[in-house]
């Protein structure tokens, strides 16, 4: 399937190498395509691990095993297969994952449970063991590659490669945080919403790294939606090699903890927004800002009700300032709301205030705003101090075309 690059695409950033992280890619040919589709990340001994995973009741074997592996707080390798999700494949799927873990563990001289495997692609087709074995043999012999080459190899229906970088001062040392991600469709927030990998040379205790990733996820990956569908394979992993020479971070009282948390949060938010920018068929990036809710969680749920509404998304695709559809979405969210306190604005222009249309409302600047690629939609509930931001994209004919042909 040949896809045009999203009009919302951003160039891949310059990203420094992370000491203790080696990237390699190879061709396992999980689909009939002429590209690398197997990514191998070798991690230094002592690397700390954290992760968040899909809450799907039909999760893949990779996710089930990953949830258990993250509890150990350590990792030596990450393997990513693209083109086949290996989900809903029963014991055959699990056996394929375990074979990959055993093969890679033997090559690295580590335990099989130190090798994390992720797969993405078509659901319901067992991962072919012969291709997996040959792919591992090939990737072990492959030369180190760049961040962008690794980002390209994990893609499926993505139209551009996605990466983000931030840095922080911990003690007297500069630590780097680099991340790559794939995701374009089947995107709805439910702990994690795609395959994403974040690496840092900071020295972070596993338990605290998990705490920081959970917090960052709540403000990033769990605040995006493309189509309201949650994948069987969604995984976000964070790996800290400790090779920067910076002081160890074990909790909020540690030197540099706040700075590192901010850098991790920046990378997660940027990666999450890149997924929305590559939403299948997307032509507009939409930020929904909800304020005045009874709590932050309530504001987030209202924001997601708006962002997941096909009527809202198609109106924006058609550049129609139909704020009545926003009223509908707020009303169906199942959260505390009062019609007579509700206010709605597009691009900073209030169309309705406290339950009624604005008397002198001029739709011209709103119409001009909706012709752009970056749409700002604000909702004030007037119920409390809760606030949240949610990111989504519009819904166009392109989404139907991509998914109608997905298995072709």
Secondary structure, DSSP 4 states (H G I P E B T S, - for coil): ---PPPTT--PPPP----TTEEEEEE---SSS-SS--EEEEEE-TT-EEEEEE---TT--HHHHHHHHHHTTTB-SEEEEEEEE---S-HHHHHHHHHHHHHHHHHHHTS-GGGEEEEEEEETT-PPPHHHHHHHHHHHHHSPP--HHHHHHHT-SS-SS-EEEEEEEEETTEEEEEEEEEE-SSS-B-SS--SEEEEEE-S-B-HHHHHHHHHHHHHTTGGGBBSSS---SS-EEEEEE---S-PPPB-STTSTTHHHHHHHHHHHHHHHHHHHHHT-TT---EEEEEEEEESSHHHHHHHHHHHHT-HHHHHHHHTT---HHHHHHHHHHS-S---GGG-EEEETTEEEEETTEE-TT--HHHHHHHHTSSEEEEEEE--SSSEEEEEEEE---HHHHHHHHTTT-
